């Protein structure tokens, strides 16, 4: 059992490293894109607050990922390895390509793929799966609507009314501080999602006592992933979708953070990436559709769509490979 735990720890760190590198842009990408924080300071801020969120706010989502679709009693240790590794491999590919995807989509798809060939459709909790799928659709749509409304109100009530350039500059400076606060809040919530994606399946497979150690080590893996590889996706989210200044970045970030907080509290592993991209698009639409870089959005959306069948296929493939040797 000891060597299995060691393998579990290695896989969870690998997954945590990858998912954090992918998701840190959801916490601090807009702050970097708007110029409120340098990349280095943003990654340090994100690492601190994601660690806190991972350790203290992720339990509801861990339960959903770890035992909501396939009961923990029906999932062997090797199954947990297969699921986590399948999702991690796909995320590695997308990080190399600098495309932000949903780690939640990846891990849930891997769970479903493994379930198909191990316990079958009847052995999975399809009602929980349905709720998760609904949350994937609703979170970016709600985020887009909130981002649009919030920035439109800010623009109408304050930003468009100020004509003096110096006053506008001071106003944007205030928003830059607000954006740093919203980025910290976002990182807490992203940490809660990321730790569930990285360790949720392993947490319940090994039991809560060993699971806590996996959770802690996974949280440290999140920190390493952010600091070492987090800059690639942060640049995409912060700079390539639409041009941001602090007021726009704040509107997008606080909108996304609020949506993720609500769903994480409900135990739903939504995608912080999809939610933030939705709010950034909403803010861009409030400025005018010409400010949205549709080619970037198309690339991101294509990868999102590919994630589900890719992770299902990877999980099934690893299942059959594993069975050849065990």
C-alpha positions as CSV (number, residue, x, y, z in Angstrom):
1,X,0.0,0.0,0.0
2,X,2.9,2.3,0.8
3,X,4.3,2.2,-2.8
4,X,0.8,2.9,-4.1
5,X,0.5,6.0,-1.9
6,X,3.9,7.2,-3.2
7,X,2.7,6.8,-6.8
8,X,-0.5,8.6,-5.8
9,X,1.4,11.5,-4.4
10,X,3.6,11.8,-7.5
11,X,0.6,11.8,-9.8
12,X,-1.3,14.4,-7.6
13,X,1.7,16.7,-7.6
14,X,2.0,16.3,-11.4
15,X,-1.7,17.1,-11.9
16,X,-1.6,20.0,-9.3
17,X,1.4,21.5,-11.1
18,X,-0.3,21.4,-14.4
19,X,-3.8,22.5,-13.4
20,X,-2.3,25.5,-11.4
21,X,-0.2,26.6,-14.3
22,X,-3.3,26.4,-16.5
23,X,-5.7,28.1,-14.0
24,X,-3.6,30.9,-12.4
25,X,-4.5,33.1,-15.4
26,X,-8.0,33.0,-14.1
27,X,-6.9,34.7,-10.8
28,X,-4.4,37.2,-11.9
29,X,-4.5,37.3,-15.7
30,X,-6.6,40.4,-15.9
31,X,-4.4,42.2,-13.3
32,X,-1.3,41.5,-15.5
33,X,-3.2,42.4,-18.7
34,X,-4.4,45.7,-17.3
35,X,-1.0,46.6,-15.9
36,X,-2.1,46.5,-12.2
37,X,0.6,43.9,-11.4
38,X,3.8,42.7,-13.0
39,X,3.8,39.0,-13.9
40,X,6.1,38.1,-11.1
41,X,4.1,39.9,-8.4
42,X,0.9,38.5,-9.8
43,X,2.1,34.9,-9.7
44,X,3.3,35.3,-6.1
45,X,0.0,36.8,-5.0
46,X,-1.9,34.0,-6.8
47,X,0.3,31.3,-5.3
48,X,-0.3,32.4,-1.8
49,X,-4.1,32.7,-2.1
50,X,-4.6,29.6,-4.2
51,X,-2.7,27.6,-1.5
52,X,-5.1,29.0,1.2
53,X,-8.2,28.3,-1.0
54,X,-6.9,24.7,-1.7
55,X,-6.4,23.9,1.9
56,X,-9.5,25.4,3.5
57,X,-12.2,25.9,0.8
58,X,-12.1,22.9,-1.5
59,X,-13.9,20.2,0.6
60,X,-17.3,20.4,-1.1
61,X,-15.8,20.2,-4.6
62,X,-13.4,17.4,-3.6
63,X,-16.4,15.3,-2.5
64,X,-18.2,15.8,-5.8
65,X,-15.1,15.0,-7.9
66,X,-13.9,12.1,-5.7
67,X,-17.1,10.2,-5.0
68,X,-20.0,12.1,-6.7
69,X,-20.0,10.3,-10.1
70,X,-18.4,6.9,-9.2
71,X,-18.8,5.9,-5.6
72,X,-15.4,5.7,-3.8
73,X,-16.1,2.1,-2.8
74,X,-16.2,1.1,-6.5
75,X,-13.0,3.0,-7.5
76,X,-9.7,1.1,-7.0
77,X,-6.4,2.9,-6.5
78,X,-5.3,2.1,-10.0
79,X,-8.6,3.7,-11.3
80,X,-7.7,6.9,-9.4
81,X,-4.3,6.8,-11.0
82,X,-5.7,6.4,-14.5
83,X,-8.3,9.2,-14.1
84,X,-5.8,11.7,-12.7
85,X,-3.0,10.9,-15.1
86,X,-5.3,11.1,-18.2
87,X,-6.5,14.6,-17.3
88,X,-2.9,15.7,-16.4
89,X,-1.5,14.5,-19.7
90,X,-4.1,16.5,-21.7
91,X,-3.5,19.7,-19.6
92,X,0.3,19.3,-20.2
93,X,-0.4,19.4,-24.0
94,X,-2.6,22.5,-23.8
95,X,-0.1,24.4,-21.5
96,X,2.6,23.8,-24.1
97,X,0.3,25.3,-26.7
98,X,-0.5,28.2,-24.3
99,X,-4.3,27.6,-24.5
100,X,-6.3,27.9,-21.3
101,X,-8.7,24.9,-20.9
102,X,-10.9,23.6,-18.1
103,X,-9.2,21.3,-15.6
104,X,-12.7,20.5,-14.4
105,X,-13.8,19.4,-17.8
106,X,-10.6,17.3,-18.1
107,X,-11.0,15.4,-14.8
108,X,-14.7,14.9,-15.0
109,X,-14.3,13.6,-18.6
110,X,-11.6,11.3,-17.4
111,X,-13.8,10.0,-14.6
112,X,-16.6,9.4,-17.1
113,X,-14.3,7.6,-19.5
114,X,-13.0,5.3,-16.8
115,X,-16.5,4.7,-15.6
116,X,-17.7,3.6,-19.0
117,X,-15.2,0.7,-19.2
118,X,-15.1,-0.2,-15.5
119,X,-18.5,0.1,-13.9
120,X,-20.6,1.0,-16.9
121,X,-23.3,3.7,-17.2
122,X,-25.5,2.0,-14.6
123,X,-22.7,2.2,-12.1
124,X,-22.3,6.0,-12.3
125,X,-24.4,8.7,-10.7
126,X,-25.8,10.3,-13.8
127,X,-27.8,12.9,-11.8
128,X,-24.6,14.4,-10.3
129,X,-23.0,14.3,-13.8
130,X,-26.0,16.1,-15.2
131,X,-25.7,18.9,-12.6
132,X,-22.0,19.2,-13.3
133,X,-22.6,19.5,-17.1
134,X,-25.3,22.2,-16.4
135,X,-22.9,24.2,-14.3
136,X,-20.3,24.1,-17.1
137,X,-22.8,25.7,-19.4
138,X,-24.3,28.2,-16.9
139,X,-21.1,29.5,-15.3
140,X,-19.6,31.2,-18.4
141,X,-23.0,32.5,-19.5
142,X,-23.7,33.9,-16.1
143,X,-20.2,35.3,-15.9
144,X,-20.6,37.0,-19.3
145,X,-23.9,38.6,-18.3
146,X,-22.5,39.9,-15.0
147,X,-19.3,41.1,-16.6
148,X,-21.3,43.0,-19.2
149,X,-23.8,44.5,-16.8
150,X,-21.1,45.5,-14.2
151,X,-18.8,47.2,-16.7
152,X,-21.7,48.8,-18.5
153,X,-22.9,50.3,-15.2
154,X,-19.4,51.5,-14.3
155,X,-18.9,52.9,-17.7
156,X,-22.2,54.8,-17.7
157,X,-22.1,56.0,-14.1
158,X,-18.5,56.9,-13.7
159,X,-16.0,56.3,-16.5
160,X,-17.8,58.1,-19.4
161,X,-18.7,61.0,-17.2
162,X,-15.1,61.9,-16.3
163,X,-13.6,64.0,-19.1
164,X,-10.4,65.2,-17.4
165,X,-7.5,63.0,-18.3
166,X,-5.8,63.4,-14.9
167,X,-8.9,62.5,-13.0
168,X,-9.4,59.5,-15.3
169,X,-5.9,58.4,-14.5
170,X,-6.5,58.6,-10.7
171,X,-9.7,56.7,-11.1
172,X,-8.0,53.9,-13.0
173,X,-5.3,53.9,-10.2
174,X,-8.1,53.2,-7.7
175,X,-9.4,50.4,-9.9
176,X,-5.9,48.9,-10.0
177,X,-6.0,48.5,-6.2
178,X,-9.5,47.1,-6.4
179,X,-8.4,44.6,-9.0
180,X,-5.5,43.3,-6.9
181,X,-8.1,42.6,-4.2
182,X,-10.4,40.9,-6.6
183,X,-7.5,38.8,-7.9
184,X,-6.8,37.6,-4.4
185,X,-10.5,36.7,-3.9
186,X,-10.5,34.9,-7.3
187,X,-7.3,32.9,-6.3
188,X,-9.0,31.6,-3.2
189,X,-11.9,30.2,-5.2
190,X,-9.7,28.9,-8.0
191,X,-7.6,27.1,-5.4
192,X,-10.7,25.4,-4.1
193,X,-11.5,24.1,-7.6
194,X,-7.9,23.2,-8.5
195,X,-7.3,21.1,-5.4
196,X,-10.4,19.0,-6.1
197,X,-9.4,18.6,-9.8
198,X,-5.8,17.5,-8.8
199,X,-6.5,15.3,-5.8
200,X,-10.2,14.7,-5.4
201,X,-10.3,11.2,-6.9
202,X,-7.1,10.2,-5.0
203,X,-8.4,11.8,-1.7
204,X,-11.4,9.5,-1.5
205,X,-9.6,6.4,-2.8
206,X,-6.9,6.4,-0.2
207,X,-9.3,7.6,2.6
208,X,-9.4,10.9,4.5
209,X,-6.3,10.3,6.7
210,X,-3.9,9.7,3.8
211,X,-6.1,11.9,1.7
212,X,-5.1,14.9,3.8
213,X,-1.5,14.4,3.1
214,X,-2.2,14.1,-0.6
215,X,-4.3,17.3,-0.3
216,X,-1.4,19.2,1.4
217,X,1.2,17.9,-1.1
218,X,-1.2,18.8,-3.9
219,X,-1.5,22.3,-2.6
220,X,2.3,22.6,-2.6
221,X,2.2,21.3,-6.2
222,X,-0.2,24.1,-7.1
223,X,2.2,26.7,-5.7
224,X,5.1,25.2,-7.8
225,X,3.0,25.1,-10.9
226,X,2.0,28.7,-10.6
227,X,5.5,30.0,-9.9
228,X,7.3,27.9,-12.5
229,X,4.9,27.7,-15.4
230,X,2.0,30.0,-14.7
231,X,3.1,32.8,-16.9
232,X,2.2,31.1,-20.2
233,X,-1.6,31.0,-19.7
234,X,-1.7,34.2,-17.7
235,X,-0.5,36.1,-20.8
236,X,-3.2,34.5,-22.9
237,X,-6.1,35.4,-20.6
238,X,-4.8,38.8,-19.6
239,X,-3.7,40.2,-23.0
240,X,-4.9,38.2,-26.0
241,X,-8.7,38.1,-25.7
242,X,-9.4,41.9,-25.3
243,X,-7.5,45.0,-24.3
244,X,-7.8,45.6,-20.6
245,X,-7.3,48.6,-18.3
246,X,-7.8,48.3,-14.5
247,X,-11.5,49.2,-14.5
248,X,-12.2,46.6,-17.2
249,X,-10.0,44.0,-15.5
250,X,-11.7,44.6,-12.1
251,X,-15.1,44.2,-13.7
252,X,-14.1,40.9,-15.3
253,X,-12.2,39.5,-12.3
254,X,-14.8,40.3,-9.6
255,X,-17.6,38.9,-11.8
256,X,-15.8,35.7,-12.4
257,X,-14.7,35.3,-8.8
258,X,-18.2,35.7,-7.6
259,X,-19.6,33.1,-10.0
260,X,-16.9,30.6,-9.1
261,X,-17.4,31.2,-5.4
262,X,-21.1,30.4,-5.6
263,X,-20.6,27.2,-7.6
264,X,-17.7,26.0,-5.5
265,X,-19.8,26.5,-2.3
266,X,-22.4,24.2,-3.9
267,X,-19.7,21.6,-4.6
268,X,-19.8,22.1,-8.4
269,X,-16.4,21.7,-10.2
270,X,-17.0,24.6,-12.7
271,X,-14.3,25.9,-14.9
272,X,-12.6,29.1,-13.6
273,X,-11.1,29.4,-17.1
274,X,-14.4,29.3,-18.9
275,X,-16.0,31.6,-16.4
276,X,-13.3,34.2,-16.6
277,X,-13.2,34.1,-20.4
278,X,-17.0,34.6,-20.3
279,X,-16.6,37.7,-18.1
280,X,-13.8,39.1,-20.2
281,X,-16.0,38.7,-23.3
282,X,-18.8,40.3,-21.4
283,X,-16.7,43.3,-20.5
284,X,-15.5,43.5,-24.1
285,X,-19.0,43.4,-25.4
286,X,-19.9,46.3,-23.1
287,X,-17.2,48.3,-25.0
288,X,-18.2,47.1,-28.4
289,X,-17.9,43.8,-30.3
290,X,-14.9,45.1,-32.4
291,X,-12.7,45.0,-29.2
292,X,-13.1,41.2,-28.9
293,X,-10.4,39.1,-30.6
294,X,-12.5,36.4,-32.1
295,X,-9.6,34.3,-33.4
296,X,-8.2,33.8,-29.9
297,X,-11.7,32.9,-28.6
298,X,-12.1,30.4,-31.4
299,X,-8.9,28.6,-30.5
300,X,-9.8,28.5,-26.9
301,X,-13.3,27.2,-27.6
302,X,-12.0,24.5,-29.9
303,X,-9.7,23.2,-27.3
304,X,-12.5,23.2,-24.7
305,X,-14.6,21.1,-27.0
306,X,-11.8,18.8,-27.7
307,X,-11.0,18.3,-24.0
308,X,-14.0,16.2,-23.3
309,X,-13.6,13.4,-25.9
310,X,-9.8,13.6,-25.6
311,X,-9.8,13.0,-21.8
312,X,-12.5,10.3,-22.2
313,X,-10.3,8.5,-24.8
314,X,-7.1,8.9,-22.8
315,X,-8.8,7.5,-19.7
316,X,-10.1,4.5,-21.6
317,X,-6.7,3.9,-23.3
318,X,-4.8,4.0,-20.0
319,X,-7.4,1.6,-18.5
320,X,-6.7,-1.0,-21.2
321,X,-2.9,-0.4,-21.0
322,X,-3.0,-0.8,-17.2
323,X,-5.0,-4.1,-17.6
324,X,-2.3,-5.5,-19.8
325,X,0.3,-5.3,-17.0
326,X,-1.9,-6.1,-14.0
